[in-house]
């Protein structure tokens, strides 16, 4: 067996302890889920000069996002069908899943902005999703450290359920007063990631990130999934009502070779 492939197979399976950690903490990290070659390919599709809409923070800095909503037309969609990701999501949610949407998030060196404290379900609830049977997979294309604005989470905060969200410093975030009252009950953890690491986190896990004050970019992409049996109500139907496609293990390399 190829050494790199064999190591990847070992790293890409969730252990029973990791699953238990996810349910206790609201997140878990799979180290090296994407290979160095896959990261290299994906970085070739990030255009720092053009990608994404800018979202400002209180300090005037901006983080940028590009969105995608299918698994076929972009390499990001292809990556969202990687079995190492999809099968991990199935295990963590404990049921069949559908792809929801994805984002490429850019914090450029020395100019990348902050994100206020929020829960993903704080947004998704308003889109009509009935239950918080949803999660995100946050993949690192650069090393994520505190100096370049890594995510920070409140360990176990998903157990509080959905909190009220409102406009905070020009973004949608958790009510600051409520946050100040509850934050002391949880450990604040910086999410330190190396290239190819993937953070899986519950849609009610409170998270934030600081500005990128370093000389290094912070480029990540986020894949979001919904339980197939989680209904969406209201007029705005954006949910794919079919199981997420599961591609081949080398789906990223295949897409890039088209």
Buried (B, 14 or more C-beta within 10 A) or exposed (E): EEEEEEEBEEBBEBEEEBBEBBBEBBBBBBEBBBBEBBBEBBEEBBEEEEBBEEBBBEEEBBBBBBEBBBBEEBBBBBBBBBBBBBBBBBBBBEEEBBBBBBBBBBBBBBBBBBBBBBBBBBEBBEBBBEEBBBBBBBBBBBBBBBBBBBBBBBBBBBEBEBBEBEEBEEBEBBBEEBBEEBBEEBEEBBBBBBBBBBBBBBBBBBBBBBBBBBEBBBBBBBBBBBBBEBEBEEEEEEBBEEEBBBBEBBBBBEBBEE
